[in-house]
Amino acid sequence: MILLTVDPISPDDLRKQLFDPAAGAYCGFEGWIRNQNDGQAVLRLEYEAYEPLALTEGEKILAEAQHKYPFSHAHCVHRTGSLEIGECAVWVGVSAPHRDEAFQACRYIIDQLKVRLPIWKKEHYVDGHSGWVNCERCAKSA
Amino acid sequence: MKTITVRYFAMFREHAGLDEETLTIEANTAADVFSATRERHGSAEPSGHCKVAINDVMADWGSPVSDGDTVLLFPPVAGG
């Protein structure tokens, strides 16, 4: 299951949804907003998503992870809107019979989410200007 | 000529100054639509870093477009 939300993410509540008597392992990942990027002091971040495709692409990623690293349950929640330093922007949780599948599926899901979901982030810097993450870097390197 | 609705996101939306527009253009593929919008809005973003969807389904730059399609232009993504 993948969800987009404007509300704060509560990893403890989400984690409970993955409990399964057949699962002996749980692996969770939280992506947090940090206060600097590329040497610039960051004030806050703004996430924009195209929800219909973010959800279908996210479900595809979960199905791929299930096929590659059979797990019991996997959930992912991604924030949208304005986020402050220290807030959780993305959470991925996987329960599995053994730890290998839990670690690997969690890693696969977060890595794929970052490059495939139609989600964009704009950094607002302490000095007042702002920039879309990656966009400008890609344009420069082309 | 085909009538294509183009939707812009994130950096593209800011660059174009609008969420979407309907264009009547000569276009066979998604790449043709992207070129037309780049010319129209003076964007230099290379298509290789971007993604495209047609009618809410992820597509390739070589995917054909038909009259009445909605083409979604996604600048480089950065979730997480």
Backbone of each chain as ProteinMPNN parsed JSONL, in Angstrom:
{"seq_chain_A": "MILLTVDPISPDDLRKQLFDPAAGAYCGFEGWIRNQNDGQAVLRLEYEAYEPLALTEGEKILAEAQHKYPFSHAHCVHRTGSLEIGECAVWVGVSAPHRDEAFQACRYIIDQLKVRLPIWKKEHYVDGHSGWVNCERCAKSA", "coords_chain_A": {"N_chain_A": [[0.826, -1.185, 0.0], [0.525, 2.172, -0.829], [0.635, 5.561, 0.12], [-0.168, 9.031, -0.172], [0.193, 11.947, 1.719], [-0.834, 14.976, 3.368], [-0.59, 15.287, 5.986], [1.316, 14.962, 9.098], [3.656, 12.22, 9.333], [3.343, 9.236, 11.16], [5.441, 7.046, 12.207], [5.387, 4.989, 14.194], [2.691, 4.231, 14.446], [2.198, 3.348, 11.866], [3.934, 1.227, 11.611], [2.809, -0.74, 13.189], [0.809, -1.719, 11.59], [2.016, -3.577, 10.057], [2.481, -5.858, 11.416], [2.666, -9.387, 11.673], [2.006, -12.741, 12.253], [3.647, -14.524, 10.958], [5.883, -13.171, 10.372], [9.256, -12.544, 11.032], [10.881, -10.441, 11.006], [11.418, -6.91, 10.732], [11.843, -4.011, 8.817], [12.471, -0.625, 8.656], [12.374, 2.564, 7.028], [13.058, 5.974, 7.323], [12.825, 9.037, 5.77], [14.186, 12.148, 6.347], [13.78, 15.721, 6.659], [16.526, 17.713, 6.043], [18.835, 20.277, 7.219], [20.506, 21.391, 5.354], [21.729, 21.502, 1.968], [23.845, 20.661, -0.642], [25.671, 22.553, 0.285], [24.099, 24.71, 0.92], [22.09, 26.5, 3.215], [19.129, 25.204, 4.354], [15.739, 26.096, 4.775], [13.065, 25.181, 4.678], [11.077, 22.631, 3.021], [9.192, 21.956, 0.053], [6.881, 19.765, -1.143], [5.639, 18.421, -4.144], [3.25, 16.462, -5.804], [2.101, 14.265, -8.389], [-0.634, 12.797, -7.916], [-2.345, 10.599, -9.018], [-0.633, 9.082, -10.754], [1.574, 8.717, -9.11], [0.62, 6.967, -7.241], [-0.098, 4.669, -8.78], [2.381, 3.998, -9.903], [3.83, 3.616, -7.591], [2.544, 1.366, -6.492], [3.302, -0.478, -8.401], [6.051, -0.623, -7.909], [6.051, -1.727, -5.339], [4.981, -4.225, -5.943], [6.991, -5.254, -7.573], [9.059, -5.393, -5.713], [8.01, -7.276, -3.972], [8.037, -9.512, -5.609], [10.781, -9.831, -6.075], [11.958, -9.939, -3.495], [10.463, -11.723, -1.473], [8.091, -10.645, 0.817], [6.195, -10.13, 3.895], [4.441, -7.941, 4.479], [4.267, -4.645, 3.099], [4.495, -1.176, 3.355], [4.17, 2.213, 2.274], [4.555, 5.655, 2.81], [4.273, 8.93, 1.684], [4.978, 12.341, 2.137], [3.279, 15.372, 1.147], [3.22, 18.849, 0.226], [4.145, 21.556, 2.473], [7.103, 21.199, 4.355], [8.907, 21.157, 7.437], [12.269, 21.493, 8.83], [13.593, 18.427, 10.005], [11.224, 17.028, 9.911], [9.458, 14.036, 8.925], [9.654, 12.95, 5.702], [9.275, 10.816, 4.044], [8.256, 7.466, 4.49], [9.057, 4.075, 4.709], [8.104, 0.794, 5.258], [8.715, -2.607, 5.958], [7.709, -5.902, 6.545], [8.828, -9.23, 7.058], [9.433, -12.795, 6.675], [12.153, -13.304, 7.265], [15.212, -11.423, 8.008], [16.817, -10.692, 5.779], [15.128, -10.435, 3.482], [13.501, -8.386, 4.41], [15.292, -6.185, 4.774], [16.329, -5.942, 2.133], [14.043, -5.592, 0.5], [13.038, -3.211, 1.55], [15.102, -1.419, 0.945], [15.08, -1.577, -1.849], [12.539, -0.552, -2.414], [12.609, 2.159, -1.411], [14.73, 3.201, -2.92], [13.765, 2.97, -5.554], [11.42, 4.474, -5.422], [12.367, 7.072, -5.16], [13.416, 7.683, -7.657], [11.437, 7.175, -9.492], [8.771, 7.969, -8.854], [6.323, 10.443, -9.627], [7.115, 12.956, -8.092], [8.099, 15.998, -6.731], [10.555, 18.196, -5.269], [10.925, 21.311, -3.702], [13.368, 23.391, -2.538], [13.557, 25.751, 0.036], [15.635, 28.296, 0.839], [17.699, 29.617, 3.51], [18.704, 32.089, 2.856], [16.697, 33.219, 1.394], [16.181, 32.61, -1.322], [14.995, 30.056, -3.672], [14.812, 26.662, -4.926], [14.237, 24.036, -7.3], [14.889, 20.729, -6.496], [17.339, 18.758, -8.014], [16.318, 19.346, -10.645], [17.564, 21.744, -11.574], [20.194, 21.025, -11.295], [20.36, 18.884, -13.096], [19.848, 20.166, -15.5], [22.042, 21.779, -15.685], [24.099, 19.943, -15.962], [23.686, 18.879, -18.406]], "CA_chain_A": [[0.0, 0.0, 0.0], [1.247, 3.457, -0.835], [-0.249, 6.695, 0.403], [0.388, 10.378, -0.108], [-0.569, 12.677, 2.737], [-0.345, 16.295, 3.777], [-0.479, 15.221, 7.451], [2.573, 14.377, 9.598], [3.749, 10.762, 9.31], [3.592, 8.63, 12.484], [6.015, 5.725, 11.938], [4.984, 3.97, 15.173], [1.355, 3.725, 14.098], [2.278, 2.646, 10.58], [4.681, -0.003, 11.834], [1.888, -1.741, 13.766], [-0.013, -2.305, 10.531], [2.801, -4.595, 9.346], [2.63, -7.052, 12.247], [2.179, -10.622, 11.067], [2.576, -13.845, 13.035], [4.648, -15.259, 10.175], [7.03, -12.287, 10.106], [10.254, -12.503, 12.09], [11.748, -9.279, 10.801], [10.826, -5.656, 10.26], [12.823, -2.999, 8.473], [11.809, 0.634, 8.348], [13.22, 3.678, 6.607], [12.448, 7.301, 7.388], [13.585, 10.118, 5.146], [13.94, 13.384, 7.103], [14.195, 17.002, 6.058], [17.736, 18.21, 6.713], [18.935, 21.746, 7.191], [21.413, 21.906, 4.318], [21.885, 20.683, 0.767], [24.822, 21.25, -1.561], [26.317, 23.723, 0.885], [23.164, 25.815, 1.161], [21.272, 26.322, 4.417], [17.731, 25.01, 3.96], [14.763, 26.536, 5.765], [11.961, 24.217, 4.592], [10.914, 22.002, 1.712], [7.823, 21.867, -0.417], [6.747, 18.609, -2.037], [4.493, 18.41, -5.06], [3.126, 15.125, -6.41], [0.95, 14.007, -9.256], [-1.09, 11.643, -7.141], [-2.82, 9.388, -9.726], [0.485, 8.271, -11.252], [2.455, 8.363, -7.996], [0.045, 5.782, -6.607], [0.015, 3.474, -9.647], [3.8, 3.661, -10.018], [4.218, 3.116, -6.269], [2.043, -0.013, -6.373], [4.16, -1.298, -9.278], [7.326, -0.81, -7.202], [5.806, -2.677, -4.249], [4.801, -5.557, -6.552], [8.329, -5.699, -8.004], [9.81, -5.745, -4.502], [7.433, -8.535, -3.479], [8.509, -10.568, -6.512], [12.228, -10.021, -5.911], [12.306, -10.243, -2.099], [9.136, -12.0, -0.903], [7.889, -10.115, 2.169], [4.849, -10.333, 4.436], [3.688, -6.715, 4.188], [5.086, -3.445, 2.879], [3.735, 0.055, 3.21], [4.975, 3.406, 2.035], [3.8, 6.903, 2.914], [5.081, 10.087, 1.27], [4.33, 13.627, 2.412], [3.242, 16.44, 0.147], [3.018, 20.145, 0.873], [5.293, 22.232, 3.07], [7.693, 20.469, 5.484], [9.952, 21.852, 8.194], [13.462, 20.704, 9.163], [13.384, 17.364, 10.986], [10.007, 16.258, 9.654], [9.599, 12.814, 8.124], [9.096, 13.195, 4.365], [8.875, 9.533, 3.45], [8.428, 6.304, 5.366], [8.875, 2.76, 4.084], [8.203, -0.282, 6.244], [8.555, -3.957, 5.379], [7.841, -7.054, 7.447], [9.145, -10.412, 6.254], [9.791, -13.928, 7.534], [13.549, -13.178, 7.698], [15.714, -10.052, 7.87], [17.353, -10.391, 4.447], [14.054, -9.93, 2.619], [13.022, -7.102, 4.947], [16.292, -5.166, 4.416], [16.462, -5.751, 0.687], [12.811, -5.033, -0.063], [12.953, -1.819, 2.007], [16.085, -0.677, 0.162], [14.607, -1.513, -3.229], [11.371, 0.332, -2.49], [12.966, 3.583, -1.256], [15.567, 3.614, -4.055], [12.934, 3.111, -6.753], [10.479, 5.59, -5.208], [13.041, 8.351, -5.357], [13.696, 7.988, -9.066], [10.311, 6.883, -10.397], [7.479, 8.587, -8.551], [6.216, 11.861, -10.023], [7.14, 13.807, -6.901], [9.165, 17.002, -6.86], [10.712, 18.992, -4.054], [11.504, 22.64, -3.863], [14.009, 23.821, -1.304], [13.545, 27.18, 0.343], [16.879, 28.506, 1.553], [17.731, 30.634, 4.563], [18.986, 33.408, 2.265], [15.502, 33.757, 0.742], [15.831, 32.097, -2.64], [14.492, 28.685, -3.652], [15.162, 25.929, -6.141], [13.764, 22.656, -7.43], [16.006, 19.805, -6.323], [17.668, 17.955, -9.203], [16.022, 19.956, -11.943], [18.587, 22.691, -11.999], [21.455, 20.285, -11.391], [20.325, 18.118, -14.347], [19.922, 21.097, -16.626], [23.423, 22.273, -15.753], [25.013, 18.891, -16.37], [23.341, 18.394, -19.753]], "C_chain_A": [[0.871, 1.25, 0.0], [0.24, 4.585, -0.657], [0.53, 7.992, 0.28], [-0.452, 11.136, 0.922], [0.039, 14.05, 3.016], [-0.128, 16.318, 5.292], [0.85, 14.617, 7.876], [2.512, 12.85, 9.615], [4.054, 10.266, 10.73], [4.119, 7.209, 12.293], [5.564, 4.633, 12.909], [3.622, 3.369, 14.842], [1.407, 2.891, 12.829], [2.919, 1.271, 10.75], [3.754, -1.118, 12.334], [1.056, -2.43, 12.702], [0.715, -3.444, 9.809], [2.953, -5.884, 10.15], [1.989, -8.259, 11.573], [2.814, -11.775, 11.844], [3.665, -14.608, 12.291], [5.907, -14.425, 9.919], [7.975, -12.271, 11.3], [11.144, -11.294, 11.99], [10.932, -8.084, 10.326], [11.963, -4.712, 9.931], [12.073, -1.733, 8.075], [12.811, 1.68, 7.909], [12.425, 4.964, 6.737], [13.367, 8.296, 6.699], [13.203, 11.421, 5.828], [14.404, 14.612, 6.324], [15.435, 17.497, 6.802], [17.955, 19.697, 6.408], [19.944, 22.285, 6.181], [21.447, 20.947, 3.134], [22.843, 21.39, -0.179], [25.42, 22.551, -1.022], [25.386, 24.888, 1.161], [22.304, 25.502, 2.38], [19.798, 26.302, 4.019], [16.805, 25.366, 5.12], [13.602, 25.554, 5.846], [11.877, 23.667, 3.175], [9.437, 21.948, 1.34], [7.762, 20.699, -1.398], [5.484, 18.734, -2.869], [4.436, 17.03, -5.688], [1.982, 15.116, -7.408], [0.384, 12.68, -8.769], [-1.54, 10.43, -7.97], [-1.667, 8.492, -10.179], [1.472, 7.889, -10.155], [1.937, 7.081, -7.347], [0.187, 4.539, -7.495], [1.472, 3.046, -9.777], [4.309, 3.075, -8.69], [3.763, 1.675, -6.071], [2.879, -0.962, -7.237], [5.47, -1.63, -8.562], [7.157, -1.83, -6.071], [5.66, -4.096, -4.801], [6.146, -6.111, -7.022], [9.143, -6.167, -6.802], [9.314, -7.086, -3.948], [7.94, -9.719, -4.305], [9.99, -10.881, -6.265], [12.605, -10.516, -4.512], [11.023, -10.531, -1.328], [9.017, -11.567, 0.57], [6.467, -10.409, 2.624], [3.971, -9.129, 4.086], [4.673, -5.573, 3.938], [4.156, -2.256, 2.69], [4.704, 1.213, 2.947], [4.071, 4.627, 2.131], [4.742, 8.058, 2.553], [4.298, 11.359, 1.55], [4.258, 14.484, 1.156], [3.003, 17.749, 0.909], [4.295, 20.661, 1.505], [5.794, 21.482, 4.306], [8.836, 21.26, 6.11], [11.13, 20.914, 8.442], [13.119, 19.653, 10.232], [12.135, 16.544, 10.762], [10.312, 15.051, 8.783], [8.883, 13.031, 6.785], [8.602, 11.908, 3.722], [9.158, 8.422, 4.451], [8.167, 5.043, 4.558], [9.028, 1.728, 5.179], [7.92, -1.623, 5.587], [8.652, -4.978, 6.511], [8.023, -8.286, 6.568], [9.487, -11.567, 7.191], [11.206, -13.781, 8.091], [14.108, -11.798, 7.356], [16.233, -9.703, 6.469], [16.295, -9.778, 3.533], [13.576, -8.554, 3.103], [13.978, -5.965, 4.568], [16.266, -4.875, 2.911], [15.218, -5.136, 0.056], [12.704, -3.557, 0.309], [13.883, -0.946, 1.167], [15.616, -0.496, -1.283], [13.47, -0.479, -3.354], [11.791, 1.808, -2.383], [13.814, 4.058, -2.445], [14.724, 3.853, -5.314], [11.961, 4.293, -6.623], [11.118, 6.919, -5.571], [13.256, 8.697, -6.822], [12.495, 7.802, -9.991], [9.004, 7.602, -10.108], [7.441, 10.044, -9.018], [6.018, 12.744, -8.797], [8.338, 14.746, -7.048], [9.303, 17.76, -5.557], [11.429, 20.299, -4.356], [12.089, 23.043, -2.517], [13.894, 25.334, -1.163], [14.736, 27.425, 1.257], [16.783, 29.659, 2.545], [17.943, 32.025, 3.966], [17.826, 33.95, 1.414], [15.189, 33.211, -0.635], [15.387, 30.634, -2.538], [14.875, 27.983, -4.937], [14.608, 24.523, -6.115], [14.972, 21.733, -7.345], [16.116, 18.919, -7.56], [17.466, 18.679, -10.52], [17.175, 20.82, -12.43], [19.939, 22.012, -12.172], [21.508, 19.521, -12.716], [20.508, 19.035, -15.542], [21.353, 21.575, -16.826], [24.354, 21.22, -16.331], [24.748, 18.417, -17.792], [24.251, 19.004, -20.819]], "O_chain_A": [[1.838, 1.348, 0.755], [-0.857, 4.558, -1.213], [1.721, 8.054, 0.585], [-1.671, 10.974, 0.977], [1.249, 14.253, 2.915], [0.453, 17.265, 5.821], [1.454, 13.852, 7.124], [1.463, 12.261, 9.876], [4.92, 10.814, 11.413], [3.332, 6.265, 12.224], [5.377, 3.485, 12.507], [3.422, 2.159, 14.944], [0.746, 1.858, 12.725], [2.51, 0.292, 10.127], [3.896, -2.28, 11.953], [0.642, -3.577, 12.872], [0.103, -4.188, 9.042], [3.479, -6.878, 9.65], [0.913, -8.163, 10.982], [4.025, -11.783, 12.067], [4.505, -15.261, 12.909], [6.873, -14.908, 9.328], [7.56, -12.021, 12.432], [12.063, -11.125, 12.792], [9.922, -8.215, 9.634], [12.937, -4.62, 10.678], [11.154, -1.773, 7.257], [13.956, 1.687, 8.36], [11.27, 5.04, 6.319], [14.553, 8.38, 7.016], [12.023, 11.768, 5.883], [15.283, 14.545, 5.466], [15.411, 17.68, 8.019], [17.362, 20.274, 5.496], [20.212, 23.486, 6.147], [21.224, 19.746, 3.28], [22.675, 22.571, -0.481], [25.642, 23.51, -1.762], [25.837, 25.949, 1.592], [21.846, 24.373, 2.553], [19.286, 27.252, 3.426], [17.041, 25.0, 6.271], [13.199, 25.141, 6.933], [12.521, 24.172, 2.255], [8.559, 21.901, 2.201], [8.513, 20.66, -2.372], [4.417, 19.098, -2.375], [5.471, 16.482, -6.067], [1.019, 15.871, -7.277], [0.846, 11.603, -9.146], [-1.141, 9.311, -7.646], [-1.723, 7.274, -10.005], [2.136, 6.857, -10.251], [2.719, 6.217, -6.951], [0.553, 3.471, -7.006], [1.766, 1.851, -9.762], [5.12, 2.149, -8.682], [4.511, 0.854, -5.542], [3.132, -2.104, -6.853], [5.939, -2.767, -8.6], [8.014, -2.69, -5.87], [6.153, -5.053, -4.205], [6.408, -7.305, -6.882], [9.823, -7.192, -6.855], [10.108, -7.92, -3.513], [8.233, -10.787, -3.767], [10.396, -12.043, -6.248], [13.455, -11.392, -4.36], [10.541, -9.664, -0.599], [9.74, -12.054, 1.439], [5.637, -10.877, 1.844], [2.908, -9.272, 3.482], [5.769, -5.547, 4.497], [3.165, -2.326, 1.963], [5.871, 1.188, 3.338], [2.961, 4.634, 1.599], [5.861, 8.143, 3.058], [3.109, 11.45, 1.244], [5.062, 14.343, 0.234], [2.633, 17.742, 2.083], [5.395, 20.258, 1.126], [5.011, 21.166, 5.202], [9.613, 21.928, 5.427], [11.013, 19.699, 8.287], [12.449, 19.949, 11.222], [11.985, 15.474, 11.352], [11.275, 15.035, 8.017], [7.675, 13.263, 6.742], [7.638, 11.909, 2.957], [10.164, 8.44, 5.16], [7.186, 4.952, 3.82], [9.984, 1.782, 5.952], [7.008, -1.756, 4.771], [9.567, -4.921, 7.333], [7.453, -8.379, 5.481], [9.794, -11.35, 8.363], [11.444, -14.096, 9.257], [13.551, -11.087, 6.519], [16.106, -8.563, 6.023], [16.521, -8.748, 2.897], [13.284, -7.672, 2.296], [13.542, -4.913, 4.1], [16.192, -3.724, 2.483], [15.317, -4.268, -0.811], [12.322, -2.737, -0.525], [13.496, 0.138, 0.729], [15.735, 0.585, -1.861], [13.452, 0.345, -4.268], [11.36, 2.623, -3.198], [13.641, 5.179, -2.924], [14.946, 4.818, -6.044], [11.713, 5.015, -7.588], [10.499, 7.776, -6.203], [13.276, 9.872, -7.189], [12.531, 8.225, -11.147], [8.208, 7.825, -11.021], [8.403, 10.789, -8.829], [4.916, 13.21, -8.508], [9.432, 14.336, -7.436], [8.331, 17.955, -4.827], [12.379, 20.369, -5.137], [11.403, 23.037, -1.495], [14.106, 26.086, -2.114], [14.834, 26.828, 2.33], [15.928, 30.538, 2.441], [17.435, 33.017, 4.489], [17.949, 35.004, 0.79], [14.052, 33.326, -1.093], [15.402, 30.047, -1.456], [15.222, 28.629, -5.925], [14.515, 23.892, -5.062], [15.964, 21.935, -8.045], [15.123, 18.406, -8.074], [18.324, 18.639, -11.402], [17.687, 20.651, -13.537], [20.722, 22.358, -13.057], [22.541, 19.497, -13.385], [21.237, 18.713, -16.48], [21.822, 21.754, -17.95], [25.275, 21.535, -17.085], [25.522, 17.623, -18.326], [24.101, 18.706, -22.004]]}, "seq_chain_B": "MKTITVRYFAMFREHAGLDEETLTIEANTAADVFSATRERHGSAEPSGHCKVAINDVMADWGSPVSDGDTVLLFPPVAGG", "coords_chain_B": {"N_chain_B": [[-2.657, 18.227, -38.295], [-2.883, 18.135, -34.733], [-4.918, 18.239, -31.816], [-3.739, 18.747, -28.716], [-3.701, 18.362, -25.253], [-1.625, 19.75, -22.881], [-0.03, 19.127, -19.838], [1.658, 20.701, -17.2], [4.211, 20.323, -14.714], [5.638, 21.134, -11.5], [8.818, 22.474, -11.9], [8.435, 22.882, -14.65], [5.856, 23.903, -14.746], [6.172, 26.316, -13.446], [7.933, 27.533, -15.167], [6.493, 27.684, -17.563], [4.405, 29.144, -16.674], [1.832, 28.34, -16.363], [-0.641, 25.774, -15.593], [-1.753, 24.023, -17.421], [-2.317, 23.679, -20.971], [-3.933, 23.873, -24.169], [-2.849, 22.739, -27.209], [-2.593, 23.157, -30.737], [-0.99, 21.287, -32.864], [1.607, 19.976, -35.08], [2.352, 16.799, -34.467], [3.79, 13.692, -33.872], [4.82, 12.06, -31.936], [5.409, 11.757, -28.332], [7.762, 13.078, -27.853], [7.773, 15.002, -29.859], [5.759, 16.666, -28.945], [6.89, 17.602, -26.62], [9.084, 19.017, -27.656], [7.709, 21.05, -29.001], [6.601, 22.428, -26.854], [8.858, 23.259, -25.538], [9.961, 25.015, -27.341], [7.969, 26.889, -27.407], [7.943, 27.893, -24.796], [10.542, 28.476, -24.286], [12.249, 26.713, -22.897], [15.103, 24.892, -21.72], [15.452, 22.405, -20.842], [16.688, 19.127, -21.101], [15.195, 16.27, -22.684], [15.988, 13.791, -21.809], [16.281, 13.713, -19.032], [13.791, 13.853, -18.132], [10.344, 12.767, -17.629], [7.464, 11.277, -19.207], [3.92, 11.135, -19.566], [1.028, 9.751, -21.066], [-2.309, 10.446, -21.23], [-2.58, 9.748, -18.481], [-0.99, 7.45, -18.269], [2.201, 6.097, -17.891], [4.673, 6.816, -20.336], [6.853, 6.567, -23.24], [9.333, 8.691, -24.829], [9.147, 8.176, -27.491], [6.595, 7.314, -27.827], [3.468, 7.199, -29.572], [1.279, 9.988, -30.214], [-2.162, 10.932, -30.14], [-4.909, 12.698, -31.651], [-6.56, 14.745, -29.366], [-5.384, 13.688, -27.1], [-4.033, 13.818, -23.733], [-1.049, 15.069, -22.655], [1.361, 14.606, -20.227], [3.903, 16.381, -18.788], [6.762, 15.704, -17.056], [9.193, 17.089, -15.084], [12.631, 16.329, -14.001], [12.403, 13.967, -11.403], [12.213, 13.996, -7.782], [11.73, 12.512, -5.257], [11.338, 11.59, -1.766]], "CA_chain_B": [[-2.586, 18.917, -36.995], [-3.591, 17.462, -33.648], [-5.18, 19.046, -30.624], [-3.152, 18.034, -27.582], [-3.67, 19.093, -23.987], [-0.341, 19.523, -22.212], [-0.029, 19.512, -18.418], [3.008, 20.993, -16.706], [4.383, 20.108, -13.282], [6.815, 21.648, -10.79], [9.635, 23.466, -12.607], [7.836, 23.18, -15.96], [4.682, 24.751, -14.532], [6.658, 27.664, -13.124], [8.568, 28.083, -16.369], [5.455, 28.007, -18.55], [3.491, 30.1, -16.067], [0.478, 27.79, -16.344], [-0.765, 24.343, -15.272], [-2.013, 23.253, -18.642], [-2.787, 24.429, -22.13], [-4.286, 23.024, -25.292], [-2.103, 23.185, -28.38], [-2.888, 22.507, -32.011], [0.379, 21.165, -33.386], [2.019, 18.79, -35.828], [3.11, 15.967, -33.529], [3.553, 12.246, -33.986], [5.241, 11.386, -30.715], [5.497, 12.572, -27.116], [8.943, 13.939, -28.007], [7.364, 16.152, -30.688], [4.975, 17.565, -28.094], [7.853, 18.24, -25.704], [9.825, 20.024, -28.442], [6.824, 22.186, -29.274], [6.443, 23.228, -25.632], [10.156, 23.897, -25.225], [10.076, 26.157, -28.252], [6.94, 27.846, -27.005], [8.239, 28.522, -23.502], [11.963, 28.773, -24.174], [12.899, 25.871, -21.894], [16.278, 24.197, -22.251], [15.563, 21.11, -20.16], [16.79, 18.011, -22.044], [14.152, 15.288, -22.413], [16.564, 12.609, -21.182], [16.131, 13.74, -17.58], [12.379, 14.046, -17.814], [9.458, 11.65, -17.915], [6.238, 11.704, -19.869], [2.773, 10.227, -19.485], [-0.039, 10.102, -21.997], [-3.608, 10.057, -20.658], [-2.357, 9.149, -17.151], [-0.202, 6.212, -18.313], [3.596, 6.416, -18.187], [4.961, 6.542, -21.746], [8.22, 6.881, -23.658], [9.353, 9.847, -25.735], [8.773, 7.71, -28.837], [5.189, 6.872, -27.861], [2.644, 8.017, -30.471], [0.187, 10.776, -29.632], [-3.335, 11.034, -31.007], [-5.738, 13.888, -31.488], [-7.362, 14.701, -28.135], [-4.616, 13.153, -25.97], [-3.441, 14.711, -22.723], [0.36, 14.715, -22.441], [1.841, 15.151, -18.951], [5.361, 16.544, -18.827], [7.336, 15.634, -15.714], [10.629, 17.395, -14.959], [13.317, 15.308, -13.208], [11.709, 13.771, -10.133], [13.071, 13.997, -6.598], [10.969, 12.168, -4.059], [12.107, 11.184, -0.599]], "C_chain_B": [[-3.418, 18.156, -35.965], [-3.814, 18.442, -32.496], [-4.737, 18.225, -29.417], [-3.23, 18.927, -26.348], [-2.366, 18.737, -23.288], [-0.467, 19.98, -20.765], [1.405, 19.639, -17.936], [3.073, 20.808, -15.192], [5.671, 20.762, -12.788], [7.534, 22.734, -11.602], [9.017, 23.861, -13.96], [6.646, 24.124, -15.814], [5.13, 26.19, -14.268], [7.239, 28.332, -14.362], [7.521, 28.535, -17.386], [4.489, 29.061, -18.009], [2.052, 29.63, -16.097], [0.503, 26.281, -16.074], [-0.951, 23.502, -16.524], [-2.461, 24.168, -19.76], [-3.1, 23.442, -23.241], [-3.633, 23.598, -26.538], [-2.6, 22.457, -29.627], [-1.574, 22.484, -32.77], [0.536, 19.945, -34.29], [2.845, 17.948, -34.868], [2.757, 14.502, -33.735], [3.854, 11.521, -32.683], [5.234, 12.353, -29.524], [6.679, 13.542, -27.212], [8.606, 15.174, -28.845], [6.598, 17.179, -29.852], [5.918, 18.331, -27.165], [8.636, 19.333, -26.432], [8.977, 21.272, -28.668], [6.684, 23.062, -28.036], [7.741, 23.928, -25.265], [10.351, 25.145, -26.067], [9.154, 27.289, -27.795], [7.334, 28.612, -25.742], [9.729, 28.769, -23.276], [12.686, 27.969, -23.116], [14.059, 25.127, -22.529], [16.426, 22.81, -21.64], [15.645, 19.975, -21.18], [15.8, 16.906, -21.687], [14.683, 14.071, -21.667], [16.378, 12.561, -19.678], [14.669, 13.767, -17.153], [11.572, 12.793, -18.131], [8.173, 12.19, -18.522], [5.141, 10.659, -19.655], [1.747, 10.704, -20.503], [-1.346, 9.557, -21.422], [-3.435, 9.257, -19.361], [-1.671, 7.782, -17.17], [1.229, 6.597, -18.676], [3.921, 5.982, -19.614], [6.444, 6.811, -22.011], [8.163, 8.091, -24.593], [8.952, 9.451, -27.142], [7.321, 7.272, -28.947], [4.367, 7.79, -28.759], [1.576, 8.807, -29.715], [-0.941, 10.897, -30.663], [-4.094, 12.306, -30.701], [-6.576, 13.73, -30.216], [-6.62, 14.161, -26.923], [-4.234, 14.248, -24.978], [-2.035, 14.212, -22.441], [0.828, 15.401, -21.164], [3.358, 15.205, -18.992], [5.911, 16.66, -17.411], [8.807, 16.02, -15.742], [11.292, 16.334, -14.084], [12.708, 15.2, -11.807], [12.716, 13.748, -8.978], [12.232, 13.737, -5.357], [11.92, 11.894, -2.901], [12.789, 12.323, 0.119]], "O_chain_B": [[-4.483, 17.616, -36.263], [-3.009, 19.34, -32.247], [-5.282, 17.158, -29.135], [-2.868, 20.103, -26.396], [-2.044, 17.561, -23.122], [-0.949, 21.08, -20.493], [2.253, 18.796, -18.227], [2.112, 21.098, -14.479], [6.643, 20.923, -13.527], [6.952, 23.763, -11.945], [9.07, 25.023, -14.361], [6.442, 25.021, -16.632], [4.555, 27.145, -14.79], [7.064, 29.531, -14.58], [7.632, 29.604, -17.987], [3.842, 29.777, -18.773], [1.137, 30.425, -15.881], [1.51, 25.608, -16.29], [-0.381, 22.42, -16.661], [-2.924, 25.285, -19.526], [-2.595, 22.319, -23.253], [-3.822, 24.764, -26.884], [-2.978, 21.287, -29.569], [-1.1, 23.511, -33.256], [-0.276, 19.02, -34.271], [3.944, 18.355, -34.492], [1.586, 14.124, -33.769], [3.234, 10.507, -32.361], [5.08, 13.566, -29.673], [6.614, 14.67, -26.724], [9.1, 16.267, -28.569], [6.76, 18.387, -30.022], [5.768, 19.534, -26.953], [8.83, 20.428, -25.905], [9.459, 22.398, -28.544], [6.65, 24.288, -28.139], [7.732, 25.045, -24.747], [10.83, 26.176, -25.595], [9.518, 28.466, -27.801], [7.094, 29.814, -25.629], [10.132, 29.217, -22.203], [13.628, 28.462, -22.496], [14.022, 24.774, -23.708], [17.412, 22.118, -21.892], [14.771, 19.86, -22.039], [15.586, 16.632, -20.506], [13.929, 13.39, -20.972], [16.323, 11.476, -19.101], [14.353, 13.709, -15.965], [12.049, 11.882, -18.808], [7.834, 13.366, -18.384], [5.41, 9.461, -19.576], [1.615, 11.9, -20.765], [-1.472, 8.36, -21.163], [-4.068, 8.218, -19.174], [-1.759, 7.035, -16.195], [1.457, 7.328, -19.64], [3.499, 4.912, -20.054], [7.184, 7.227, -21.12], [7.098, 8.467, -25.083], [8.471, 10.285, -27.91], [6.861, 6.902, -30.027], [4.534, 9.009, -28.724], [1.044, 8.346, -28.705], [-0.71, 10.955, -31.871], [-3.943, 12.907, -29.637], [-7.222, 12.701, -30.016], [-7.165, 14.171, -25.819], [-4.128, 15.425, -25.323], [-1.847, 13.066, -22.034], [0.713, 16.619, -21.025], [4.017, 14.188, -19.207], [5.575, 17.583, -16.668], [9.602, 15.326, -16.377], [10.596, 15.517, -13.482], [12.523, 16.203, -11.118], [13.907, 13.511, -9.177], [12.047, 14.618, -4.517], [13.141, 11.959, -3.044], [13.469, 12.103, 1.121]]}, "name": "protein", "num_of_chains": 2, "seq": "MILLTVDPISPDDLRKQLFDPAAGAYCGFEGWIRNQNDGQAVLRLEYEAYEPLALTEGEKILAEAQHKYPFSHAHCVHRTGSLEIGECAVWVGVSAPHRDEAFQACRYIIDQLKVRLPIWKKEHYVDGHSGWVNCERCAKSAMKTITVRYFAMFREHAGLDEETLTIEANTAADVFSATRERHGSAEPSGHCKVAINDVMADWGSPVSDGDTVLLFPPVAGG"}
